[in-house]
Amino acid sequence: FGKFNSVYLGGGTPSALQRKQLARLIDYAWSVFTISHDREASIEVNPGDMDGEYCSFLRDTPLNRINLGVQSFDDAILTYLGRRHRAADALASMETLRNSGFGNIGLDLIYSIPGQSMESWISTLERAILSEPEHLSCYELTPEPGTLIGDRCFSGKDRLPDENLRLEFFMATSERLEKAGYIHYEVSNFSRGNALRSRHNMKYWNHSTYLGLGPSAHSFRGNRRWWNHRSLEAYCSDLSENRRPIEESETLTPEDMRLEKIFLGLRTKEGISMELMEASDGIAGTEGILSDSILKQCVDGKILEIREGRIRPTRRGLALADRLAVML
């Protein structure tokens, strides 16, 4: 794989590890892989794990970017989500990190939660903005089968916001954060300037090479993608037998690569090059693209715009990114 310019410890909660375990993991990674000096090295941290001592420990590692799993600044929402920290813990964590000299902090937030009001969500955004993080990830809640929240939603005990309200949450999030000076560079991600976009996130959207380690982790290089066992037992069993713990892999055809570039590109503010559409449809230039009925409808409906040789999603287009890719 050559030299890595980004390292990301997460998802899950790496901060749940004992410090000596985490230190051993970090030391080993830096001894095995070639990691550039100007790397972005991130770790996901639960605010409930953060105190001055833990922060000092992190400062002694090569990590230089902290991603706090805040989720909400509403204690009632945090209780519903089963989080073990309170809003005050998140605010204290931000202050501790700043006082320790960390200059690249991201916050993860969740919206479209059953029972969540727009007022509660906007209040969470306002408190996040006051903390001045360099990066914000705002995700719509996606209930998973077999989880407590998933079971409550699928059984009808809890009701998710309808499609119109989910769109309202998304649009309000984008408008408020852009007004505060953040760049909405990907469907769920905002940064205080292009230089502060997450390298880790961007590798997924632009077909960069990446290596994933751990159960369920995905990797990509060239036109090949592979992923590890989801089962911890199967993962460890393969390692104990000196086998790569790969569950499956796929090799993408040129057409697969093109379609993925469209799908992934339309999730970003940069969009896709006009050549991608021209290559598939035999059309050329803005006039040719606008002769395509679906593309024309998207441009006329202000879901897409054509600028500087690229087809870019508008704010509303980002809200419909997954559906948009299927339409095209």
C-alpha beads as a LAMMPS data file, in Angstrom:
LAMMPS data file: protein, C-alpha beads

328 atoms
327 bonds

1 atom types
1 bond types

-500.0 500.0 xlo xhi
-500.0 500.0 ylo yhi
-500.0 500.0 zlo zhi

Masses

1 110.0

Atoms # bond

1 1 1 0.000 0.000 0.000
2 1 1 2.955 2.369 0.260
3 1 1 2.701 5.410 2.512
4 1 1 -0.459 6.274 4.436
5 1 1 -1.439 9.910 4.972
6 1 1 -4.398 9.155 7.241
7 1 1 -5.154 6.805 10.114
8 1 1 -8.584 6.399 11.704
9 1 1 -9.302 4.493 14.923
10 1 1 -13.053 3.786 14.987
11 1 1 -15.974 3.208 14.679
12 1 1 -16.963 1.533 17.829
13 1 1 -15.411 3.185 20.851
14 1 1 -11.601 2.897 20.905
15 1 1 -11.548 5.038 24.059
16 1 1 -13.127 2.085 25.913
17 1 1 -9.735 0.345 25.696
18 1 1 -7.324 0.603 28.582
19 1 1 -4.666 3.194 27.856
20 1 1 -1.889 0.612 27.752
21 1 1 -3.909 -1.403 25.213
22 1 1 -4.518 1.628 23.027
23 1 1 -0.873 2.727 23.309
24 1 1 0.255 -0.746 22.247
25 1 1 -2.112 -0.683 19.267
26 1 1 -0.905 2.752 18.141
27 1 1 2.784 1.913 18.609
28 1 1 2.386 -1.287 16.633
29 1 1 0.549 0.422 13.759
30 1 1 3.291 3.052 13.470
31 1 1 5.988 0.360 13.510
32 1 1 4.336 -1.815 10.827
33 1 1 3.044 0.814 8.382
34 1 1 4.721 3.773 6.721
35 1 1 2.752 6.796 7.905
36 1 1 3.566 10.267 6.580
37 1 1 4.621 13.082 8.901
38 1 1 1.762 15.300 7.715
39 1 1 -0.795 12.580 8.448
40 1 1 -4.317 13.063 9.703
41 1 1 -4.543 10.594 12.600
42 1 1 -8.006 10.421 14.160
43 1 1 -9.609 8.581 17.044
44 1 1 -13.253 8.320 18.024
45 1 1 -13.797 9.127 21.693
46 1 1 -16.841 8.859 23.940
47 1 1 -17.192 12.099 25.949
48 1 1 -17.765 9.921 29.017
49 1 1 -14.172 8.667 28.733
50 1 1 -12.573 12.095 28.407
51 1 1 -10.840 13.785 31.322
52 1 1 -7.608 15.722 31.749
53 1 1 -5.543 12.593 32.335
54 1 1 -6.913 10.815 29.281
55 1 1 -6.402 13.929 27.185
56 1 1 -2.760 14.144 28.303
57 1 1 -2.339 10.512 27.285
58 1 1 -3.694 11.276 23.802
59 1 1 -1.324 14.237 23.452
60 1 1 1.611 11.843 23.913
61 1 1 0.505 9.726 20.923
62 1 1 0.831 10.516 17.179
63 1 1 -2.935 11.163 17.052
64 1 1 -3.809 14.731 16.034
65 1 1 -7.555 14.664 15.375
66 1 1 -10.294 13.800 17.865
67 1 1 -13.816 12.804 16.879
68 1 1 -16.237 13.096 19.804
69 1 1 -19.365 10.951 19.717
70 1 1 -21.584 13.659 21.196
71 1 1 -24.804 12.638 19.327
72 1 1 -26.889 15.312 21.107
73 1 1 -26.765 18.144 23.643
74 1 1 -30.236 17.159 24.866
75 1 1 -30.014 14.867 27.915
76 1 1 -33.428 13.320 27.190
77 1 1 -32.249 12.339 23.697
78 1 1 -28.997 10.933 25.099
79 1 1 -30.984 8.801 27.527
80 1 1 -33.170 7.502 24.693
81 1 1 -30.068 6.628 22.651
82 1 1 -28.596 4.757 25.614
83 1 1 -25.533 6.957 25.808
84 1 1 -23.506 6.953 29.022
85 1 1 -22.563 10.629 28.900
86 1 1 -24.567 13.814 29.426
87 1 1 -24.492 17.106 27.537
88 1 1 -22.303 18.625 30.267
89 1 1 -19.727 15.853 29.716
90 1 1 -19.529 16.702 26.009
91 1 1 -19.015 20.398 26.695
92 1 1 -16.362 19.631 29.319
93 1 1 -14.607 17.288 26.855
94 1 1 -14.393 20.047 24.251
95 1 1 -12.903 22.443 26.785
96 1 1 -10.385 19.856 27.992
97 1 1 -9.273 19.082 24.432
98 1 1 -8.867 22.768 23.581
99 1 1 -6.888 23.445 26.748
100 1 1 -4.609 20.533 25.865
101 1 1 -3.831 22.054 22.473
102 1 1 -5.869 19.898 20.094
103 1 1 -6.640 22.022 17.053
104 1 1 -8.686 19.548 15.000
105 1 1 -11.835 18.320 16.716
106 1 1 -14.910 16.785 15.112
107 1 1 -18.339 16.206 16.627
108 1 1 -20.790 13.463 15.624
109 1 1 -24.479 14.365 15.964
110 1 1 -27.713 12.459 15.202
111 1 1 -31.119 13.759 14.127
112 1 1 -34.517 12.320 13.066
113 1 1 -34.870 10.524 16.389
114 1 1 -38.342 9.413 17.534
115 1 1 -39.854 12.158 19.665
116 1 1 -37.165 14.693 18.737
117 1 1 -38.494 18.169 18.019
118 1 1 -36.981 20.565 15.521
119 1 1 -36.390 22.992 18.410
120 1 1 -34.345 20.379 20.279
121 1 1 -32.246 19.637 17.195
122 1 1 -31.591 23.305 16.402
123 1 1 -30.596 23.830 20.041
124 1 1 -28.073 20.984 19.704
125 1 1 -26.678 22.574 16.534
126 1 1 -26.381 25.971 18.245
127 1 1 -24.467 24.489 21.175
128 1 1 -22.203 22.634 18.751
129 1 1 -21.499 25.851 16.817
130 1 1 -20.623 27.686 20.046
131 1 1 -17.985 25.005 20.718
132 1 1 -16.348 25.866 17.365
133 1 1 -15.384 22.345 16.248
134 1 1 -13.369 22.081 13.049
135 1 1 -15.668 19.368 11.734
136 1 1 -19.268 18.209 12.195
137 1 1 -20.868 14.956 11.062
138 1 1 -24.676 15.055 11.228
139 1 1 -26.299 11.689 10.615
140 1 1 -29.935 10.717 10.259
141 1 1 -30.808 7.943 12.690
142 1 1 -30.960 4.567 10.937
143 1 1 -32.502 1.893 13.204
144 1 1 -30.886 -1.529 12.859
145 1 1 -32.678 -4.862 13.421
146 1 1 -31.656 -6.540 16.656
147 1 1 -30.904 -3.280 18.458
148 1 1 -33.076 -1.822 21.218
149 1 1 -34.027 1.250 19.159
150 1 1 -34.510 -0.844 16.030
151 1 1 -36.840 -3.247 17.816
152 1 1 -38.892 -0.369 19.219
153 1 1 -39.200 1.304 15.823
154 1 1 -39.957 -1.859 13.830
155 1 1 -42.529 -3.010 16.389
156 1 1 -44.348 0.323 16.191
157 1 1 -43.645 1.339 19.793
158 1 1 -41.657 4.312 18.521
159 1 1 -42.313 6.238 15.323
160 1 1 -39.592 7.709 13.154
161 1 1 -40.217 11.143 11.595
162 1 1 -41.937 10.945 8.222
163 1 1 -40.130 11.715 4.962
164 1 1 -41.133 15.383 4.903
165 1 1 -39.894 15.983 8.444
166 1 1 -36.641 14.146 7.732
167 1 1 -36.095 16.440 4.759
168 1 1 -36.839 19.429 6.991
169 1 1 -34.230 18.239 9.502
170 1 1 -31.663 17.883 6.714
171 1 1 -32.340 21.256 5.105
172 1 1 -32.350 23.092 8.443
173 1 1 -29.022 21.442 9.369
174 1 1 -27.346 22.446 6.129
175 1 1 -28.703 26.003 6.188
176 1 1 -27.719 26.659 9.809
177 1 1 -24.209 25.229 9.556
178 1 1 -23.430 26.947 6.252
179 1 1 -24.650 30.219 7.774
180 1 1 -22.160 29.598 10.599
181 1 1 -19.330 29.281 8.044
182 1 1 -19.130 25.510 7.586
183 1 1 -18.748 23.895 4.156
184 1 1 -21.330 21.185 3.451
185 1 1 -18.868 19.048 1.503
186 1 1 -20.656 15.673 1.708
187 1 1 -24.193 14.562 2.548
188 1 1 -23.492 14.190 6.281
189 1 1 -20.256 16.136 6.700
190 1 1 -19.349 19.780 7.324
191 1 1 -15.964 21.434 7.806
192 1 1 -14.630 24.886 8.670
193 1 1 -12.714 25.138 5.399
194 1 1 -11.547 22.713 2.720
195 1 1 -8.311 21.949 4.567
196 1 1 -10.338 20.568 7.488
197 1 1 -12.382 18.068 5.501
198 1 1 -11.884 14.560 6.853
199 1 1 -9.323 12.737 4.729
200 1 1 -10.764 9.496 6.055
201 1 1 -14.242 10.373 4.769
202 1 1 -13.021 11.675 1.428
203 1 1 -11.176 8.457 0.572
204 1 1 -14.500 6.648 0.440
205 1 1 -16.076 9.166 -1.926
206 1 1 -13.259 9.491 -4.471
207 1 1 -12.127 5.855 -4.904
208 1 1 -8.837 6.354 -3.075
209 1 1 -6.939 3.342 -1.774
210 1 1 -7.662 2.427 1.841
211 1 1 -6.923 -0.510 4.131
212 1 1 -9.409 -1.589 6.815
213 1 1 -8.338 -3.668 9.805
214 1 1 -10.697 -5.370 12.246
215 1 1 -14.023 -7.236 12.019
216 1 1 -16.318 -5.955 9.224
217 1 1 -13.632 -3.554 7.961
218 1 1 -13.593 -2.870 4.211
219 1 1 -10.561 -2.238 2.000
220 1 1 -10.196 -0.924 -1.543
221 1 1 -7.362 -0.753 -4.063
222 1 1 -7.442 -0.280 -7.823
223 1 1 -10.668 -1.979 -8.888
224 1 1 -10.834 -4.529 -6.047
225 1 1 -12.795 -4.315 -2.801
226 1 1 -12.738 -6.815 0.067
227 1 1 -14.165 -7.003 3.550
228 1 1 -13.374 -8.905 6.722
229 1 1 -15.534 -11.297 8.716
230 1 1 -18.268 -9.581 10.696
231 1 1 -18.033 -12.315 13.336
232 1 1 -15.343 -11.670 15.946
233 1 1 -14.947 -15.440 16.398
234 1 1 -14.399 -16.057 12.672
235 1 1 -12.034 -13.083 12.478
236 1 1 -9.878 -14.330 15.364
237 1 1 -10.009 -17.922 14.120
238 1 1 -8.521 -16.947 10.758
239 1 1 -5.806 -14.907 12.419
240 1 1 -4.914 -17.788 14.743
241 1 1 -4.469 -19.976 11.639
242 1 1 -2.341 -17.306 9.936
243 1 1 -5.050 -16.623 7.334
244 1 1 -6.266 -13.253 6.175
245 1 1 -9.689 -12.771 7.816
246 1 1 -11.424 -11.890 4.543
247 1 1 -15.063 -12.882 4.168
248 1 1 -15.586 -11.856 0.547
249 1 1 -14.189 -9.683 -2.228
250 1 1 -15.287 -8.222 -5.539
251 1 1 -13.557 -6.974 -8.657
252 1 1 -15.227 -3.974 -10.260
253 1 1 -15.584 -3.746 -14.035
254 1 1 -14.950 -0.394 -15.771
255 1 1 -18.739 0.114 -15.893
256 1 1 -19.006 -0.715 -12.167
257 1 1 -16.315 1.873 -11.465
258 1 1 -18.104 4.501 -13.544
259 1 1 -21.448 3.907 -11.829
260 1 1 -19.804 4.041 -8.405
261 1 1 -18.100 7.316 -9.299
262 1 1 -21.507 8.756 -10.166
263 1 1 -23.138 7.394 -7.012
264 1 1 -20.330 8.499 -4.702
265 1 1 -19.662 11.795 -6.467
266 1 1 -23.277 12.921 -6.173
267 1 1 -22.921 12.622 -2.398
268 1 1 -20.344 15.429 -2.428
269 1 1 -20.409 19.158 -3.020
270 1 1 -17.892 18.708 -5.864
271 1 1 -20.252 16.431 -7.790
272 1 1 -19.082 14.562 -10.893
273 1 1 -17.380 15.509 -14.132
274 1 1 -19.603 15.941 -17.173
275 1 1 -17.428 13.381 -18.952
276 1 1 -18.838 10.621 -16.743
277 1 1 -22.327 11.212 -18.105
278 1 1 -21.088 11.899 -21.623
279 1 1 -19.264 8.562 -21.731
280 1 1 -22.385 6.582 -20.918
281 1 1 -25.054 8.455 -22.835
282 1 1 -23.143 9.635 -25.885
283 1 1 -23.959 13.253 -25.079
284 1 1 -21.554 16.154 -25.044
285 1 1 -21.486 19.532 -23.351
286 1 1 -24.110 21.324 -21.318
287 1 1 -26.565 21.427 -24.216
288 1 1 -26.225 17.695 -24.740
289 1 1 -26.675 16.925 -21.062
290 1 1 -29.777 19.118 -20.883
291 1 1 -31.233 17.167 -23.800
292 1 1 -31.466 14.188 -21.438
293 1 1 -34.959 14.374 -19.959
294 1 1 -34.072 13.141 -16.461
295 1 1 -31.014 15.388 -16.140
296 1 1 -33.011 18.339 -17.449
297 1 1 -35.741 17.714 -14.872
298 1 1 -33.119 17.600 -12.114
299 1 1 -31.544 20.878 -13.254
300 1 1 -34.909 22.584 -13.754
301 1 1 -36.027 21.313 -10.345
302 1 1 -32.860 22.760 -8.764
303 1 1 -31.685 19.339 -7.606
304 1 1 -28.597 19.503 -9.832
305 1 1 -26.614 22.395 -11.277
306 1 1 -23.962 22.511 -13.980
307 1 1 -20.914 24.635 -13.193
308 1 1 -17.301 24.629 -14.345
309 1 1 -17.639 21.389 -16.276
310 1 1 -19.171 19.491 -13.368
311 1 1 -22.627 18.278 -12.424
312 1 1 -23.130 19.248 -8.791
313 1 1 -25.945 18.501 -6.344
314 1 1 -27.676 21.483 -4.770
315 1 1 -28.559 21.377 -1.068
316 1 1 -31.812 19.651 -1.941
317 1 1 -29.877 17.350 -4.268
318 1 1 -27.619 16.269 -1.411
319 1 1 -30.734 15.384 0.590
320 1 1 -31.817 13.118 -2.281
321 1 1 -28.339 11.843 -3.206
322 1 1 -29.018 8.107 -2.938
323 1 1 -32.261 8.346 -4.902
324 1 1 -30.652 10.686 -7.411
325 1 1 -27.944 8.198 -8.339
326 1 1 -30.544 5.517 -9.075
327 1 1 -32.557 7.925 -11.238
328 1 1 -29.550 8.801 -13.371

Bonds

1 1 1 2
2 1 2 3
3 1 3 4
4 1 4 5
5 1 5 6
6 1 6 7
7 1 7 8
8 1 8 9
9 1 9 10
10 1 10 11
11 1 11 12
12 1 12 13
13 1 13 14
14 1 14 15
15 1 15 16
16 1 16 17
17 1 17 18
18 1 18 19
19 1 19 20
20 1 20 21
21 1 21 22
22 1 22 23
23 1 23 24
24 1 24 25
25 1 25 26
26 1 26 27
27 1 27 28
28 1 28 29
29 1 29 30
30 1 30 31
31 1 31 32
32 1 32 33
33 1 33 34
34 1 34 35
35 1 35 36
36 1 36 37
37 1 37 38
38 1 38 39
39 1 39 40
40 1 40 41
41 1 41 42
42 1 42 43
43 1 43 44
44 1 44 45
45 1 45 46
46 1 46 47
47 1 47 48
48 1 48 49
49 1 49 50
50 1 50 51
51 1 51 52
52 1 52 53
53 1 53 54
54 1 54 55
55 1 55 56
56 1 56 57
57 1 57 58
58 1 58 59
59 1 59 60
60 1 60 61
61 1 61 62
62 1 62 63
63 1 63 64
64 1 64 65
65 1 65 66
66 1 66 67
67 1 67 68
68 1 68 69
69 1 69 70
70 1 70 71
71 1 71 72
72 1 72 73
73 1 73 74
74 1 74 75
75 1 75 76
76 1 76 77
77 1 77 78
78 1 78 79
79 1 79 80
80 1 80 81
81 1 81 82
82 1 82 83
83 1 83 84
84 1 84 85
85 1 85 86
86 1 86 87
87 1 87 88
88 1 88 89
89 1 89 90
90 1 90 91
91 1 91 92
92 1 92 93
93 1 93 94
94 1 94 95
95 1 95 96
96 1 96 97
97 1 97 98
98 1 98 99
99 1 99 100
100 1 100 101
101 1 101 102
102 1 102 103
103 1 103 104
104 1 104 105
105 1 105 106
106 1 106 107
107 1 107 108
108 1 108 109
109 1 109 110
110 1 110 111
111 1 111 112
112 1 112 113
113 1 113 114
114 1 114 115
115 1 115 116
116 1 116 117
117 1 117 118
118 1 118 119
119 1 119 120
120 1 120 121
121 1 121 122
122 1 122 123
123 1 123 124
124 1 124 125
125 1 125 126
126 1 126 127
127 1 127 128
128 1 128 129
129 1 129 130
130 1 130 131
131 1 131 132
132 1 132 133
133 1 133 134
134 1 134 135
135 1 135 136
136 1 136 137
137 1 137 138
138 1 138 139
139 1 139 140
140 1 140 141
141 1 141 142
142 1 142 143
143 1 143 144
144 1 144 145
145 1 145 146
146 1 146 147
147 1 147 148
148 1 148 149
149 1 149 150
150 1 150 151
151 1 151 152
152 1 152 153
153 1 153 154
154 1 154 155
155 1 155 156
156 1 156 157
157 1 157 158
158 1 158 159
159 1 159 160
160 1 160 161
161 1 161 162
162 1 162 163
163 1 163 164
164 1 164 165
165 1 165 166
166 1 166 167
167 1 167 168
168 1 168 169
169 1 169 170
170 1 170 171
171 1 171 172
172 1 172 173
173 1 173 174
174 1 174 175
175 1 175 176
176 1 176 177
177 1 177 178
178 1 178 179
179 1 179 180
180 1 180 181
181 1 181 182
182 1 182 183
183 1 183 184
184 1 184 185
185 1 185 186
186 1 186 187
187 1 187 188
188 1 188 189
189 1 189 190
190 1 190 191
191 1 191 192
192 1 192 193
193 1 193 194
194 1 194 195
195 1 195 196
196 1 196 197
197 1 197 198
198 1 198 199
199 1 199 200
200 1 200 201
201 1 201 202
202 1 202 203
203 1 203 204
204 1 204 205
205 1 205 206
206 1 206 207
207 1 207 208
208 1 208 209
209 1 209 210
210 1 210 211
211 1 211 212
212 1 212 213
213 1 213 214
214 1 214 215
215 1 215 216
216 1 216 217
217 1 217 218
218 1 218 219
219 1 219 220
220 1 220 221
221 1 221 222
222 1 222 223
223 1 223 224
224 1 224 225
225 1 225 226
226 1 226 227
227 1 227 228
228 1 228 229
229 1 229 230
230 1 230 231
231 1 231 232
232 1 232 233
233 1 233 234
234 1 234 235
235 1 235 236
236 1 236 237
237 1 237 238
238 1 238 239
239 1 239 240
240 1 240 241
241 1 241 242
242 1 242 243
243 1 243 244
244 1 244 245
245 1 245 246
246 1 246 247
247 1 247 248
248 1 248 249
249 1 249 250
250 1 250 251
251 1 251 252
252 1 252 253
253 1 253 254
254 1 254 255
255 1 255 256
256 1 256 257
257 1 257 258
258 1 258 259
259 1 259 260
260 1 260 261
261 1 261 262
262 1 262 263
263 1 263 264
264 1 264 265
265 1 265 266
266 1 266 267
267 1 267 268
268 1 268 269
269 1 269 270
270 1 270 271
271 1 271 272
272 1 272 273
273 1 273 274
274 1 274 275
275 1 275 276
276 1 276 277
277 1 277 278
278 1 278 279
279 1 279 280
280 1 280 281
281 1 281 282
282 1 282 283
283 1 283 284
284 1 284 285
285 1 285 286
286 1 286 287
287 1 287 288
288 1 288 289
289 1 289 290
290 1 290 291
291 1 291 292
292 1 292 293
293 1 293 294
294 1 294 295
295 1 295 296
296 1 296 297
297 1 297 298
298 1 298 299
299 1 299 300
300 1 300 301
301 1 301 302
302 1 302 303
303 1 303 304
304 1 304 305
305 1 305 306
306 1 306 307
307 1 307 308
308 1 308 309
309 1 309 310
310 1 310 311
311 1 311 312
312 1 312 313
313 1 313 314
314 1 314 315
315 1 315 316
316 1 316 317
317 1 317 318
318 1 318 319
319 1 319 320
320 1 320 321
321 1 321 322
322 1 322 323
323 1 323 324
324 1 324 325
325 1 325 326
326 1 326 327
327 1 327 328
